[in-house]
Amino acid sequence: MSTVTPPLPYRVASVKEETTDTRSFELVPARRELPPFSPGQFAMIYAFGVGEVPVSVSALRGPHGGLVHTVRAVGATSTALYRLREGDTVGVRGPYGVGWDLTAAAGHDALVIAGGIGLAPLRPVVHAVLDRPAAHGRLGVLVGARTPADLIYREQIESWRGQATVGVIVDRPLPGWHGEVGVVTALLDRFDLLPDRTCALVCGPEVMMRRTARALIDRGVPPHRVQVSLERNMRCATGHCGHCQLGPLLLCRDGPVIAYDRAEPLLAVREL
């Protein structure tokens, strides 16, 4: 079992506004560098004097060669991170958890389905597939958000359209929105789904992941080829405290990414 190591100091190299309450920031090591991260893994980021929260890596390499994390301000610590400016320092430890199984996606069509800020841990998957097109089949990126104002990475999503099947949908339109309205599963018909050669990677609110996984399975995609990223209250990130327990799993250690054939029976138990 892993031990908790002290966070290393990382400096904020750049900050990018995503929405009115969400920002991406690039971190570079102030001294020693952490081991390499994989898509889907997360770091524990410490805002000095405030607290520590788990944050997925949203890009493995930013403009200055550092890790990129995307944070939505929802609590005291995430709000402190949201307010970071270039030159500020935070503590970082990791990498933690099991990331997306891109080996399972090799030679298959990769269908990325995201709800809200769930696109953040999936963005490195899109980057990886686009960087190695010969290793994969077709790429689909389906994104849902509450409103157009809540869409993150809007410019980058547009840049993917020439290289992937891209669909964007919102729950509630705002003036000037001319796109799709509804839930993200309504976009599945946009992708010419070949069940026997599709690997789906899904991240978003839990109810969205359950409904999306069920829609994919109903279309013939095997449950073990549907990967989901689950979220629980991760505090230690090393399997010690038990706060992130989901049945027999400790998601900081055994997840957050697991295949849906393992996730489905656990998510069906309300007490978990």
C-alpha positions, -999 to 999 in steps of 0.1 A, spaced: 0 0 0 13 34 -9 24 60 17 14 96 17 43 117 5 46 155 11 35 177 -18 62 192 -41 61 229 -49 49 237 -84 47 272 -99 17 284 -120 32 291 -154 -1 301 -172 -38 306 -165 -66 303 -190 -102 314 -184 -126 287 -195 -160 299 -181 -171 324 -155 -163 299 -127 -137 276 -144 -101 281 -152 -72 259 -165 -38 265 -150 -4 250 -161 20 239 -133 57 235 -137 80 221 -110 97 247 -88 124 221 -79 119 184 -82 94 169 -107 68 143 -101 67 111 -121 49 112 -154 11 112 -154 -12 91 -177 -46 103 -191 -73 99 -165 -49 100 -134 -52 128 -109 -30 149 -86 -37 161 -51 -32 199 -52 -27 218 -21 -36 255 -18 -14 267 10 -34 277 41 -67 265 26 -67 227 18 -61 200 -7 -83 185 -34 -80 159 -62 -78 173 -97 -75 153 -129 -49 162 -154 -65 179 -184 -34 181 -205 -1 162 -201 19 191 -216 10 228 -216 26 257 -235 55 257 -210 59 219 -208 40 215 -175 9 197 -164 -25 214 -170 -54 211 -146 -89 225 -150 -107 236 -118 -143 248 -113 -148 269 -82 -173 250 -60 -157 250 -25 -131 268 -5 -101 249 -18 -112 248 -55 -121 285 -53 -86 292 -39 -71 273 -69 -95 291 -93 -80 324 -81 -44 314 -88 -23 337 -109 9 333 -128 39 329 -105 18 316 -76 30 283 -59 9 253 -49 18 219 -35 13 189 -58 15 151 -51 8 122 -74 2 107 -99 -26 87 -84 -52 63 -96 -59 42 -126 -63 61 -159 -80 54 -191 -70 21 -207 -58 33 -241 -43 -1 -248 -79 -15 -248 -88 13 -273 -59 5 -296 -71 -6 -330 -107 3 -321 -128 34 -327 -125 57 -296 -158 73 -286 -153 100 -260 -185 112 -242 -183 140 -216 -207 159 -195 -198 193 -181 -163 195 -166 -160 157 -172 -144 167 -205 -113 178 -185 -100 142 -177 -110 131 -212 -91 158 -231 -58 140 -228 -75 110 -244 -84 131 -274 -49 144 -276 -34 109 -274 -57 96 -302 -51 125 -325 -13 122 -319 -13 86 -329 -41 82 -355 -26 50 -369 -30 32 -336 -68 38 -335 -98 37 -357 -122 66 -359 -126 92 -331 -159 106 -318 -162 134 -292 -196 140 -278 -200 168 -253 -229 179 -231 -232 209 -208 -259 227 -188 -258 258 -209 -236 272 -237 -219 294 -210 -207 262 -192 -189 247 -222 -152 244 -216 -124 242 -243 -148 257 -269 -121 267 -293 -103 234 -290 -135 215 -296 -140 234 -328 -105 225 -339 -112 188 -335 -141 188 -360 -118 182 -390 -102 152 -373 -131 136 -354 -169 133 -353 -178 161 -329 -212 168 -313 -221 194 -287 -254 197 -269 -267 217 -240 -296 212 -215 -307 248 -216 -300 272 -245 -292 308 -241 -299 336 -266 -277 332 -297 -273 294 -293 -282 276 -325 -269 242 -316 -285 210 -302 -306 210 -271 -311 179 -249 -290 153 -232 -257 140 -245 -271 105 -253 -292 123 -280 -258 127 -299 -251 90 -302 -267 88 -336 -241 113 -348 -215 86 -346 -217 56 -369 -214 31 -340 -198 -2 -348 -203 -21 -315 -177 -48 -320 -150 -23 -326 -159 6 -303 -142 16 -270 -162 42 -252 -148 65 -225 -173 84 -204 -170 110 -177 -195 134 -162 -222 134 -135 -229 99 -122 -265 98 -136 -252 109 -170 -226 81 -170 -252 55 -160 -276 65 -187 -249 69 -214 -233 35 -205 -268 19 -207 -275 35 -241 -242 22 -254 -248 -13 -241 -283 -13 -256 -266 -5 -289 -244 -36 -286 -212 -22 -271 -199 -48 -246 -199 -34 -210 -162 -41 -206 -155 -18 -235 -173 11 -217 -149 29 -193 -162 54 -168 -144 77 -143 -161 76 -109 -158 103 -82 -160 99 -45 -145 119 -16 -108 113 -21 -88 126 8 -55 106 11 -54 93 -25 -34 63 -13 -60 39 -1 -56 46 36 -86 67 48 -114 48 31 -134 80 22 -136 70 -15 -148 35 -9 -173 21 -34 -181 -15 -23 -149 -34 -25 -131 -6 -44 -111 23 -31 -114 46 -61 -83 66 -54 -64 33 -58 -86 10 -79 -101 39 -100 -112 65 -108 -114 48 -142 -130 13 -142 -148 -7 -169 -186 -6 -167 -190 -43 -162 -174 -37 -127 -191 -4 -121 -227 -12 -129 -235 -36 -100 -219 -11 -76 -237 19 -89 -270 1 -87 -267 -1 -49 -281 32 -35 -262 30 -2 -229 30 -20 
